[in-house]
Amino acid sequence: MTRRPPPLVLDGAAVTMALLDVWAHWDIDEPLRMACALAAAVALLLRRRLSLLTFLLTLPAVLLSDAVVACLAALYTLASLSRPGVMLVLCVPAFALSDTMSLPSPHFDPNSTRTLISFGYSTATAAAAVFLGQLVRTRRDLSLRLTEISEARDHQQLLTAQAVLARERAQLAREMHDVVSHQVSLIAVRAGALQVGARDADTKDAAATIRRLSVQTLDELRHMVGVLRASGGQPTELTPQPALNDIRRLADGCGIETELRMDLPEGLPATVQRAVYRTVQEALTNTRKHAPGATARIDLLHTDGSVRVRVTNTAPTQPPLPLPGAHHGLIGLRQRAELLGGTMTSGPTRDGGYEVCVVLPAEVEVTE
């Protein structure tokens, strides 16, 4: 799309052309006519704000002198800013009559061939200015309409993409509800039966832990399904997110022997508290999955304006269970830490264990 010159430049060009027209027809012996022509040229500065008044101010210059550029420019502006109507139709013969007649000794003989030819030429000139102005107005209206159509198309594409996303989320919610929820429910039922029928205390305790974790998983899964089924019109109200106060309960109920050392102040941002909780949760889950029989140590400290989370587990005493895993949990922890401006490292220790360390910048919020 070509870039149009600024309006000030166009106005300056119109005034310059009108002044050149006055200079071409300059007659020092007729100061009144020349003054009227100069006034018409200067009046073009008002053509955008007062287009009809500008045309009326330039019309006497056509009647008194041969300088017609200013009036034609005013007529073109009036046509480009106005819709077709009686006003424009009347402006054309007004210009033609003023151009054909001459003051102070007007003469207009309708029976004269020369007069008719001059009147027809002036009418055609004025009509050309009107048609050009209407053409510019039509082009401008079409450009605005094309812009509106393009915006409407982009909005429709956005709505279509949102509809597709909503269908995918609904399908994912159905899959999670029909498959994962069913299997976790079976785990909870079997764990409950094992808890009732087992005679060994350790077995009863392990079955109770499995049943409790299964029920908790079902609750979280049920909420997640509700989030996925949300239409997206209103923000979905999430359940209360975990905080630092929940870490003790998490460590006690993880099913492994855990030592917790937490020295964190109150007033940490909610995002940092959730990140700390998810880090501990993921590290303990990995320990339970990949290091059976190991013990874990959790160190949560706040030093130098940063929260340091370190979860270390000892070497496993039993062979790990063949559970599926793609390291997505650690990737998610690293991304969460980077979003908060922190860092995350993980790797095996010298004694055969594993360590996860996250450092998050966190300033304590002071509440009045």
C-alpha positions as CSV (number, residue, x, y, z in Angstrom):
1,M,0.0,0.0,0.0
2,T,1.4,3.4,-1.0
3,R,1.9,5.9,1.7
4,R,0.0,9.1,1.2
5,P,1.7,12.5,1.8
6,P,0.8,14.4,5.0
7,P,-2.2,16.7,4.7
8,L,0.0,19.8,5.3
9,V,2.1,18.9,2.3
10,L,-1.0,18.5,0.1
11,D,-2.5,21.8,1.3
12,G,0.8,23.5,0.6
13,A,0.9,22.1,-2.9
14,A,-2.7,23.2,-3.6
15,V,-1.9,26.8,-2.4
16,T,1.3,26.8,-4.4
17,M,-0.6,25.7,-7.6
18,A,-3.2,28.4,-7.0
19,L,-0.6,31.1,-6.5
20,L,1.1,30.0,-9.8
21,D,-2.2,30.3,-11.5
22,V,-2.6,33.8,-10.2
23,W,1.0,34.7,-11.3
24,A,0.3,33.3,-14.8
25,H,-2.8,35.6,-15.1
26,W,-1.3,38.6,-13.1
27,D,-2.4,42.0,-14.3
28,I,-1.0,44.9,-12.2
29,D,-3.7,47.2,-13.7
30,E,-6.5,45.3,-12.0
31,P,-5.6,45.2,-8.3
32,L,-9.1,44.3,-7.1
33,R,-9.2,41.1,-9.3
34,M,-5.7,40.1,-8.3
35,A,-6.5,40.6,-4.6
36,C,-9.6,38.5,-5.0
37,A,-7.5,35.7,-6.7
38,L,-4.8,35.9,-4.0
39,A,-7.5,35.6,-1.3
40,A,-9.0,32.6,-3.0
41,A,-5.6,30.9,-3.0
42,V,-5.1,31.6,0.7
43,A,-8.6,30.3,1.4
44,L,-7.6,26.8,0.3
45,L,-6.0,26.4,3.8
46,L,-9.6,26.0,5.1
47,R,-10.7,23.5,2.5
48,R,-10.5,20.4,4.8
49,R,-12.4,21.9,7.7
50,L,-14.8,24.2,5.9
51,S,-15.0,22.8,2.3
52,L,-18.3,24.4,1.3
53,L,-17.3,27.8,2.7
54,T,-13.9,27.5,0.9
55,F,-15.7,26.9,-2.4
56,L,-17.9,29.9,-1.9
57,L,-14.9,32.1,-1.0
58,T,-13.0,31.0,-4.2
59,L,-16.0,31.4,-6.5
60,P,-15.7,35.2,-6.8
61,A,-12.1,34.8,-8.1
62,V,-13.5,32.8,-11.0
63,L,-16.1,35.5,-11.7
64,L,-13.6,38.4,-11.4
65,S,-10.4,36.9,-12.9
66,D,-9.1,34.1,-15.0
67,A,-7.5,32.2,-12.0
68,V,-9.7,29.2,-11.6
69,V,-7.3,26.6,-10.0
70,A,-8.2,27.6,-6.4
71,C,-11.9,27.2,-7.1
72,L,-11.4,23.8,-8.8
73,A,-9.3,22.6,-5.9
74,A,-12.0,23.7,-3.5
75,L,-14.6,22.0,-5.6
76,Y,-12.5,18.8,-5.7
77,T,-12.2,18.8,-1.9
78,L,-15.9,19.4,-1.4
79,A,-16.7,16.4,-3.6
80,S,-14.1,14.2,-1.9
81,L,-15.6,15.0,1.6
82,S,-19.3,15.0,0.6
83,R,-21.7,12.4,-0.7
84,P,-23.4,12.9,-4.0
85,G,-26.3,15.3,-3.7
86,V,-28.0,18.4,-4.9
87,M,-25.3,20.6,-3.5
88,L,-22.6,19.2,-5.8
89,V,-25.0,19.3,-8.7
90,L,-25.5,23.0,-8.1
91,C,-21.8,23.8,-7.7
92,V,-21.0,22.6,-11.2
93,P,-23.2,25.2,-13.0
94,A,-22.3,27.9,-10.5
95,F,-18.6,27.4,-11.5
96,A,-19.5,27.3,-15.2
97,L,-21.6,30.5,-15.1
98,S,-18.9,32.3,-13.1
99,D,-16.2,31.2,-15.5
100,T,-18.2,32.1,-18.6
101,M,-19.4,35.5,-17.4
102,S,-17.0,38.3,-16.7
103,L,-17.3,41.2,-14.3
104,P,-17.5,44.2,-14.2
105,S,-19.1,43.9,-17.7
106,P,-20.9,40.5,-17.6
107,H,-22.2,39.0,-20.9
108,F,-23.9,35.7,-21.3
109,D,-25.6,35.1,-24.7
110,P,-27.3,31.7,-24.8
111,N,-27.8,32.1,-28.5
112,S,-24.0,32.5,-29.1
113,T,-22.2,29.4,-30.2
114,R,-19.0,30.7,-28.6
115,T,-20.8,31.3,-25.3
116,L,-22.3,27.8,-25.3
117,I,-18.9,26.2,-26.1
118,S,-17.2,28.1,-23.3
119,F,-20.0,27.2,-20.9
120,G,-19.8,23.5,-21.9
121,Y,-16.0,23.5,-21.4
122,S,-16.3,25.1,-18.0
123,T,-19.1,22.6,-17.0
124,A,-16.9,19.7,-18.1
125,T,-13.9,21.1,-16.2
126,A,-16.0,21.4,-13.0
127,A,-17.6,18.0,-13.5
128,A,-14.2,16.5,-13.9
129,A,-13.1,17.9,-10.5
130,V,-16.3,16.6,-8.9
131,F,-15.9,13.1,-10.4
132,L,-12.3,13.0,-9.3
133,G,-13.2,14.0,-5.8
134,Q,-16.0,11.3,-5.7
135,L,-13.5,8.7,-7.0
136,V,-11.1,9.5,-4.2
137,R,-14.0,9.3,-1.6
138,T,-15.1,6.0,-3.0
139,R,-11.5,4.6,-2.9
140,R,-11.2,5.8,0.8
141,D,-14.5,4.2,1.7
142,L,-13.5,0.9,0.0
143,S,-10.2,0.9,1.9
144,L,-12.1,1.3,5.2
145,R,-14.5,-1.4,4.2
146,L,-11.6,-3.8,3.3
147,T,-10.0,-3.0,6.7
148,E,-13.3,-3.9,8.4
149,I,-13.6,-7.1,6.4
150,S,-10.0,-8.1,7.2
151,E,-10.6,-7.4,11.0
152,A,-13.9,-9.4,10.8
153,R,-12.1,-12.3,9.1
154,D,-9.3,-12.3,11.7
155,H,-11.9,-12.3,14.5
156,Q,-13.8,-15.2,12.8
157,Q,-10.5,-17.1,12.5
158,L,-9.9,-16.5,16.2
159,L,-13.4,-17.7,17.1
160,T,-12.9,-20.8,14.9
161,A,-9.6,-21.6,16.6
162,Q,-11.2,-21.2,20.0
163,A,-14.0,-23.5,19.0
164,V,-11.5,-26.1,17.8
165,L,-9.6,-25.8,21.1
166,A,-12.8,-26.1,23.1
167,R,-13.6,-29.3,21.3
168,E,-10.2,-30.7,21.8
169,R,-10.3,-29.9,25.5
170,A,-13.7,-31.5,25.8
171,Q,-12.4,-34.6,24.1
172,L,-9.4,-34.7,26.3
173,A,-11.6,-34.3,29.4
174,R,-13.8,-37.3,28.2
175,E,-10.7,-39.4,27.7
176,M,-9.3,-38.5,31.2
177,H,-12.6,-39.2,32.8
178,D,-13.4,-42.4,31.0
179,V,-9.9,-44.0,31.1
180,V,-7.7,-42.5,33.8
181,S,-10.5,-41.9,36.3
182,H,-11.7,-45.5,35.9
183,Q,-8.3,-47.0,36.5
184,V,-7.5,-44.8,39.5
185,S,-10.9,-45.7,41.0
186,L,-10.0,-49.4,40.6
187,I,-6.7,-48.8,42.3
188,A,-8.5,-47.1,45.2
189,V,-11.0,-50.0,45.5
190,R,-8.3,-52.7,45.4
191,A,-6.2,-50.7,47.9
192,G,-9.2,-50.5,50.3
193,A,-9.8,-54.2,50.0
194,L,-6.1,-54.9,50.6
195,Q,-6.2,-52.7,53.7
196,V,-9.2,-54.6,55.1
197,G,-7.9,-58.1,54.3
198,A,-4.2,-57.7,55.1
199,R,-2.8,-59.0,58.4
200,D,0.6,-57.4,58.2
201,A,0.7,-53.9,59.7
202,D,3.2,-52.7,57.0
203,T,0.9,-54.0,54.3
204,K,-2.1,-52.3,55.9
205,D,-0.2,-49.0,56.1
206,A,1.0,-49.2,52.5
207,A,-2.6,-50.0,51.3
208,A,-4.0,-47.1,53.3
209,T,-1.4,-44.8,51.7
210,I,-2.2,-46.1,48.2
211,R,-5.9,-45.6,48.8
212,R,-5.5,-42.1,50.2
213,L,-3.3,-41.0,47.3
214,S,-5.8,-42.5,44.8
215,V,-8.7,-40.6,46.3
216,Q,-6.6,-37.4,46.3
217,T,-5.7,-38.1,42.7
218,L,-9.3,-38.6,41.8
219,D,-10.2,-35.2,43.4
220,E,-7.5,-33.4,41.5
221,L,-8.5,-35.3,38.3
222,R,-12.1,-34.3,38.7
223,H,-11.2,-30.7,39.1
224,M,-8.9,-30.9,36.0
225,V,-11.7,-32.4,34.0
226,G,-13.9,-29.5,35.0
227,V,-11.2,-27.0,33.9
228,L,-10.9,-28.7,30.5
229,R,-14.6,-28.7,30.0
230,A,-14.9,-25.0,30.7
231,S,-16.0,-23.1,27.6
232,G,-13.5,-20.3,28.1
233,G,-16.1,-17.5,28.4
234,Q,-15.4,-16.8,32.0
235,P,-12.1,-17.6,33.9
236,T,-12.5,-20.9,35.7
237,E,-12.2,-20.6,39.5
238,L,-9.5,-22.9,40.5
239,T,-9.4,-24.8,43.8
240,P,-7.1,-23.3,46.5
241,Q,-3.5,-23.8,45.4
242,P,-1.0,-25.5,47.7
243,A,1.2,-23.3,49.9
244,L,4.1,-23.7,52.3
245,N,1.7,-24.9,55.0
246,D,0.9,-28.0,53.0
247,I,4.5,-29.2,52.6
248,R,4.5,-30.8,56.1
249,R,1.4,-32.9,55.2
250,L,2.9,-33.7,51.8
251,A,6.1,-35.0,53.4
252,D,4.3,-37.0,56.0
253,G,2.0,-38.7,53.5
254,C,4.4,-39.4,50.7
255,G,5.0,-43.0,51.8
256,I,8.7,-42.7,52.4
257,E,10.9,-41.7,55.3
258,T,11.4,-38.0,55.0
259,E,13.4,-35.4,57.0
260,L,12.1,-31.9,56.6
261,R,14.0,-28.7,57.4
262,M,12.0,-25.6,56.6
263,D,13.3,-22.1,57.5
264,L,11.1,-19.8,55.4
265,P,9.6,-16.5,56.4
266,E,5.9,-15.7,56.1
267,G,4.7,-13.4,53.3
268,L,6.4,-15.1,50.3
269,P,4.6,-14.5,47.0
270,A,2.0,-17.1,46.2
271,T,3.7,-18.1,42.9
272,V,6.9,-18.9,44.8
273,Q,5.1,-20.9,47.4
274,R,3.4,-23.0,44.6
275,A,6.7,-23.5,42.9
276,V,8.3,-24.7,46.2
277,Y,5.5,-27.1,46.8
278,R,5.5,-28.5,43.3
279,T,9.3,-29.0,43.4
280,V,9.1,-31.0,46.7
281,Q,6.1,-32.9,45.3
282,E,7.9,-33.9,42.1
283,A,11.1,-34.8,43.8
284,L,9.3,-37.0,46.3
285,T,7.3,-38.6,43.5
286,N,10.5,-39.4,41.6
287,T,12.1,-40.9,44.8
288,R,9.1,-43.1,45.4
289,K,9.1,-44.3,41.7
290,H,12.7,-44.7,41.0
291,A,14.4,-45.2,44.4
292,P,12.3,-47.7,46.4
293,G,13.5,-48.0,50.0
294,A,15.4,-44.7,49.9
295,T,15.0,-41.9,52.4
296,A,14.6,-38.2,51.5
297,R,15.8,-35.0,53.0
298,I,14.1,-31.7,52.2
299,D,15.9,-28.4,52.9
300,L,13.9,-25.1,52.4
301,L,15.9,-22.0,53.2
302,H,15.6,-18.2,52.5
303,T,18.9,-16.5,52.2
304,D,20.1,-13.4,50.3
305,G,16.6,-12.6,48.9
306,S,16.3,-16.1,47.4
307,V,14.4,-19.3,48.3
308,R,16.6,-22.4,48.0
309,V,14.9,-25.8,47.7
310,R,17.0,-28.9,47.9
311,V,15.5,-32.4,47.9
312,T,18.0,-35.2,48.3
313,N,17.3,-39.0,48.4
314,T,19.7,-41.8,49.4
315,A,20.5,-44.7,47.2
316,P,17.6,-47.2,46.6
317,T,17.6,-50.4,48.6
318,Q,15.2,-52.2,46.2
319,P,15.1,-52.5,42.4
320,P,12.9,-49.7,40.9
321,L,9.5,-50.6,39.6
322,P,9.1,-50.5,35.8
323,L,6.9,-47.4,35.7
324,P,6.5,-45.2,32.6
325,G,8.3,-41.9,32.7
326,A,9.5,-39.2,30.2
327,H,11.2,-36.7,32.6
328,H,8.4,-34.3,31.9
329,G,8.2,-33.5,35.6
330,L,11.8,-32.2,35.8
331,I,11.3,-30.3,32.5
332,G,8.2,-28.6,34.0
333,L,10.1,-27.7,37.2
334,R,12.9,-26.1,35.2
335,Q,10.4,-24.1,33.1
336,R,8.6,-23.0,36.2
337,A,11.8,-21.9,37.8
338,E,12.9,-20.0,34.7
339,L,9.5,-18.2,34.5
340,L,10.1,-16.9,38.0
341,G,13.6,-15.8,37.2
342,G,15.3,-18.8,39.1
343,T,17.4,-21.8,38.2
344,M,17.0,-25.5,38.6
345,T,19.6,-28.2,38.7
346,S,19.3,-32.0,39.2
347,G,21.6,-35.0,39.1
348,P,22.9,-38.1,40.9
349,T,24.9,-37.8,44.1
350,R,28.2,-39.5,45.0
351,D,26.5,-42.0,47.3
352,G,24.1,-43.3,44.5
353,G,21.2,-41.0,45.4
354,Y,19.7,-38.1,43.5
355,E,19.4,-34.4,44.2
356,V,17.0,-31.7,42.9
357,C,18.0,-28.1,43.7
358,V,15.9,-25.0,42.8
359,V,16.8,-21.4,43.6
360,L,14.0,-18.7,43.2
361,P,14.3,-15.0,43.8
362,A,11.7,-14.0,46.4
363,E,11.2,-10.8,48.3
364,V,9.0,-11.1,51.5
365,E,5.8,-9.2,51.1
366,V,5.2,-6.9,54.1
367,T,1.6,-6.7,55.1
368,E,0.3,-3.8,57.2
